[in-house]
C-alpha cells in the first residue's frame, strides 16, 4: 500500500498561481502605492504651508488680505452668501 502523496503540484502551488491570488497581490501593491502617494502629498502640503507662512510674514500680508483674495478667486456659485 502506498502512503506517500501523488507526485505533481500541490494545492498550494495552484493557489499561488490563481487569478484571485494575483488580484489580491495587485490590490496590496495598489494600497501601498496609495499610502506612499498620500505621504508625498502630505509632505508637499506641509512645505507649501511653510512657504505661505514665510511669504506672508516677509510681505506683511494679513489674514484679512489672504481671505479677501481667496474670496475674489472663488467661482460665483461657491461664494458664501453675505
Protein Blocks (a to p, Z undefined) as FASTA:
>chain_A
ZZbdcedddfklmmmmpmklmmmmmmmmmmmmmmmmmmmmmmmmmmmmmmmmmmmmmnop
afklmmmmmmmmpcfklpccZZ
